[in-house]
Amino acid sequence: MSRDFLANARAIESLRSGVPTTTAVSLLGCSQPRITKRFQNALEIAKRGGISDSKCSGVLIKGGFGSGKSHALSFLAHTAAQQGFVVSRISINKETPLSNPDKLFCALAESAELPDRSGAGLFEAGHALSVESDGFKALELWSRSEQDLDTRLSATLQLYRLGRRNYEMRDQILRFWSGDPLGVSFVKSCMKSMGMPCHGPLRTVPSRQLGFQRPRFASRLLRAAGYSGWVWLIDEVETIASYSLLQRMRSYSQIGIMLGESSSLDCPGVVPVVAITDDFESYVLRDKRDAVFMPEYFRQRCQIGVEDPKSPPQAGILAIKSSGILLEALGDSDVEELYFKIREMYRVAYNWDPPKNDFRTSASSTTIRQRIKYWVTAWDIQRLVGPAEFQIEAQPIEYKYIESLPDETERSNDESMIEEIMRGLG
């Protein structure tokens, strides 16, 4: 079984499911020059900066379902990894809400992939730190100079440097840097055992505030570990449409922090890439009137001291309205080139020569995902059944910008199932 066979077979299966693998992306490339050019410029800006340079540049991608957003993100991930960047790719959902900075950071840290080693993202990056390096010394200096920073971050850096043979402690510290909790009593106990002075109580911050501080620290840690930077690929941002008013407001603020004209994302080397549906603006910003209601709602909450005035939702709303790059529809020449690339992948994967069908023939929708699924399905039928007449129908997926709730029948079925399980346990 050859490597070419396995690589192409996996690539075809990933295209069949609509989630392209790295191999599929590298074989097919990306026909979105505006996006790739903007992203490459952002990478160049990120690589030039140092630990103290917090300026970042991000990219907002817009496109409908099946238009190629996932493929574009996979291509950007491959491009960034080749240039020495750590890459995190996540999708916004109920477990990873955009409105919660702490959960967002934990998801980014957990999904981080290093370009030069495998392992658990930021945890493994910590092992690449050299405490004698100039980068580590600069990180320590920065952590001590930041007055608002949770002092556990500065204290754990000193403990990490001094406790080289205390592997259990270093493991706990690395997990804390990656998003896990760490008790103040543990830090004090370690400081006492190391003979480190503790001047007054350790200053900790609430979890929401820590969620903003952790990426500031982690981005500098990755720089100190020798990486070019950190790329955040954040997909399915349209999910925020099902949030409450408060959650949507905080989500817009987060988008503004990452992509606003005057971005306050103090994370050197970070390149945020946000993907959202192309009709989000009309359905949510206009129809739900978020663009009208959010500024006043934010002002009222600032007056009672529960929001940061420096991170208004208007910045995120403006970024969605004006700075996004719309995925370009592929022309006939691009579609033809893609068709023959996938045809060759299919030939190698199944050791079978697919007939040269008309590449323009497709399902009722013209999205690139449905075109690819049509081609692959047609070849499957011809390979397994032989020459036959067939008709493939497809229905476009429309995202509902409301929170879906189970109907009465589904709730009744769920309750009956729970009662049956409880009777079995009894």
N, C-alpha and C positions, 0 to 999 in steps of 0.2 A: 504494500500500500504506500504510494509515493506521497511526499509532502505536498506536491502540487494538487494531487487529488483531494487530500484532506482540506487544504486551504480553500480550494474552490468550492468544495461541497459545503463547508461551513459558511462560506460567503453567500452561496445560493440560498441556503436555509435561512440565513439572517435576512436576506432581501425578501424572502417569502413571508417572513413574519413582520417585516416592516421596521426592523431594528438592525441596521447594518453593522457588521463587525469591522474591526480595524482593517482586516484584510480586504473586505469588500470596498471600504472607503479608499484604501490605497490603490486598488486596482481600477476603480471607477473615477477617482479624482472628484473635483467639485467645480461645477459650472456657474459659480457665483462670484465673478471677479470683484464686484464692489465690496462684498463682505470680506473676502480673503485679503484684499488690499487694506481695508480699514483695520482688520485684525492684525496684519503684519506690522502696520505702523504702530499699533498699540503695544505689540511685543517689543518693538525697537525702543519705544519710550520707556517701557518697564525695565529693559536690560541696562539702559544707560544710568538709571537711578541707583543711589546707594541706600543705606539703612535710614538715613535722615531725610531722603527725598520721598515725600508722601504723595506726589502727584500721580494720578492714575488716569487711564483712558479706557473706556469700555465701549461695547458694541451692543446695540439692540436690534434683534432680528425679528421681522414680522412675516407671517405666512399662514395660509390656511392649512387644514388637516390634509396630510398627504402631499404637501407641496415641497418637502425636502428639508424641513428644519432639522430633523434628527440626523440626517445625512450630513448636513452642513456642520452641525455641532461635532459630529464624529471626526470630520475632516479637520476642523480647527483643533480638536484635542490631539490628533496625530501630528499636526504641524507644530504645536506648542511643545509636545514631548520631545520632538526631534531637536528643539532648540534649548533643551535643558530646563524646561518649566515643569513644575509640579502641576498636575491637572486634576481638578475635582469636577465631577459631573453629577448633578442632582436634578430631580423633578419636584416641583412644588406639589404638596398633597397635604392631607390632614395631619400626618405625622411630621411633616416638614413645612410648617406654615411660614410664609414669607414675612409675616407680621411679628414673628418671635425670633429676635436676633440670636439668642442662645441656642435654640434648636437648629436654626439655620447654620450656625457655625459648626455645631456637632456633626451635622450631615455633610458639610463641606470637608471637615477634618477626616471623617470616617471614609469618605469616598476618594480621598486624595490618592493619586497614583504617582509614584516617583519615576523619573525617567531612567534611573540607573540601578534600581533595586526593587524587589517585591516586598510586600508586607503591608502592615496596617498604617498607611498614609503618614500622618504627622508623627505618629509614634516611631516609625522607622526613621523618619527624617531627623528626629532627635538623636538617634544613635550616630548620625553622620556629623554631629557637632564636635568640634575640637575646642576644648576649653582654653587652649593656648593661642587660638587664632585671634587675629585682629577683629574678625566679625563677632566673635563671642564677647570680646571685651567691649566692643561698641554697643552690643545688645544690653550688656550689664549697665553701661553708662546711661543709655537711653532709659532703661527701666527705673533707675534711681532718680533721674531728672524729671520724670513725669509725676506731677503732684497729685493728679486725680486717679492714678493707676492703682489697682488692687495690689497691695504690698506683698501678697502671696506670690505674685509673679516675680518680683525682684528677689524675694527671699529664696524662692526655689531655684533661681539661677545660681545664687551663691552656694546653696546646698549641693546642687548638681556639680559645681566645679570642685568643691571640697570633698564630697563623698564618692570618690571614684570607685572604691571597692564595696560600697554599700549598694549592692545591686537591687535589693528590694526597695529601698528608698528612691533610687533613680527611676525604677519602673513606675512607682507611684507618681513621681513628678512628671514623667513623660505622659502619663495618662491624664494628669491634670492639664497639661499644656494642650492635649488633644480634645478636651471638653469634659472630662470626668470631674466630679466634685472632689474636693480635698479639704479636710477639716483643719481649722486653725490649730487645734490641739496637736494634730500630727506635725504640723510645721514647727510649732514651738518645741515639741519634744525632740525633733531632729536638730533644731538649732542649738538646743541645750547640750545634746550629745556631741555636737561638733564644736562646742565652745564658742559659738557665735553670739555676740551681744544682741539683746533684744531691747531696743529703746522704746518702751511704751507698748501699747497693744497694737497688734497687726490691724491695719485698716483694710477692711473688706468692703465690697460694693454689692448692691442687689444684683440678682441673676440677670435681669434685663440689661443693666448697665455693663455687667461683666460680658454679656453677649456682644456688645460693641467693642470692648477692650480686647477680647481674645483674638480676633482677627488682626488687630494692630500688632499684638505681640507675636502671633504665629507667622505673619508675613515677614517680620524682621528676623525671626528664628530661621526661616527657610533661606533668607539671604545669608545669614551667618553660617548656615550649613553648606553654602556654596551653590545653591540653585539660582537660576536666572530670575525666577519669580514664581507666581502662583496664579493659574488661570481658573476662574470660576465659570462653569457652564451651567446655567440655571434655566431649565426647560419648564414648559407648561405653566407659565406665570399667569395665564388667563384664569387659572383656578381661583385666584383671589376674588373673582366676581361673585363667588358663593359665600364670601366672608360677610361678617357683620360690618356695620358702618365703621366701628372703631378699628377692626382688623384691616379693613380696606385702607383706611387712612394711614395706619402704620406701615402697610405694605407699600403704598405710594411713597411714603417717606424713605423707606429702605431703597426703593428704586432710584429716588432722587439722590440718596447718599452714594449709590454706585455709579449713576449715569448722568447726574445733573451737571449743568454748565459750570457751577461752582461746587463741584463734588467735595464733600467733607470726609471722604473715605481715606483715613490716615493709614494706609496700608501700602508701603513701598513694594513695587513689583507685582501688585495684584492687577489682573486684567479681567474685569467682569464681563461676561457675555450673557445677555438675557434674551430668551426667545418667547414670543407671545403671538397669539392669533392676530391676523390682520384686521378682523372686524371688532376687536375689543373696544376700540375707540368709539365706534358708533353705538354699540350695544350697551356699554357700561358708562363711559365718560359722558356720552350725550344722553342716551335714553334713561339711565339711572340718575343722571344729572350729578355725577360725582364731581365733575369739574366745577360745578356751581356751589354745591353744598360743603365740600371738604375744607376750603379756606376758612369759612366762618366757624365750622365745627372745631377745626384745629386751633383757632384763635381762642375760643372759649375754654378749651382744655389747657392751653398754655396759661391762661389767666388763673387757673386753680393749681398750677404747678405740676401737672402730671405728664406733660410732654416737653420735649426739648425745642425751644423756639428756633434753634439753628438748623433743624431738619424738617422743614415744612413739606406737606404732601404735594404742594403745587409744583415743586421741582420734579418729582416723579411723574406727575400728570403731564407736565410740559415735555419731558423726555419721551413719553409714549406718543404724544401728539406730533412731535417735530423731529426727533433725532433717530427714529427707527429706519432700518434699511429693509425694504420689501424684497422678498425673494423673487427673482426674475423668472418668468415662464421660459422654459427651454424652447428654442427654435427647432425647426425640422432637422437642421444639420446636427445640433447637439443631441436631439433625441435619436437620430440615426446612429451617431457615434456610441451613445450609451447602449443602444440595442445590440450592436455587434460586440461590444465588450462583454455584456451579460451573456450573449449567445456563446461566446468563446468560453466563459466561465462554466456555463452549463455543459458544454461539450467535454471539457476536462473533468468535471465533477462526475458525470455519468458515463463517460466513454461512449458517447452517442452523439451523432452529428444532427443537431436540430435543423429542421427545414427552414429555409429563408422565407418566413412569412412577411407580409407587409408590415413594417415597423409602425406605420401610421394607424394600423388597425388597433383599436383599444376599446375598453368598456365605455359606458355612457359618460363617465367622468374623464377629464383629461389631466388629472393630477398625476404627478410622476410616480407616486406610490402605486396607483391603480394601473398605470401603464405597465410597470414592472411585474406586478402580480398577474396581469393578463398574459404577458409573454411567458412567464414561468409556468403558469397553469396550463396554457395552450401546449407547451412543450411536454409537460407531464402527461397530458391526455394522449398526445401523438406518440409518445415513447411507450406508454403502457397499453394503449388500446389499438394504436395504429391509425391509419388515415380514417378520419371520421368527421362528420359534420357536427358542430357544436356551437352553442351560443352561451357566452358568459355575460351575466348581468351584474351590475354593481350599483350600489346606492351610496350617494355621498353622505359623509358623517357631518352632522351639524351640532356644534357644541351648544348646550343649553346653559345660558349664563344665570342659572338659578340653582340653588341647592336642591338636589333630588332627594325625596323622602319616599320610603316604601309605602305602598298603598295598603288599604285595610286587609286585603286578602293575604298579602305577604306578611303583615304583622300577625295575622291570625295563625298562619302556617308556622311562623317562628315560635309563637307561644305554645302551639300544640307540640312542636318538636321538643321544646324545653321541658314541658310536662312529661312527655314520654321518656326522656332521658332521666328525669328525676325519679320516675316510677321504677325505672330499671336499676338505678342506684340504690333505691330503698328496698 
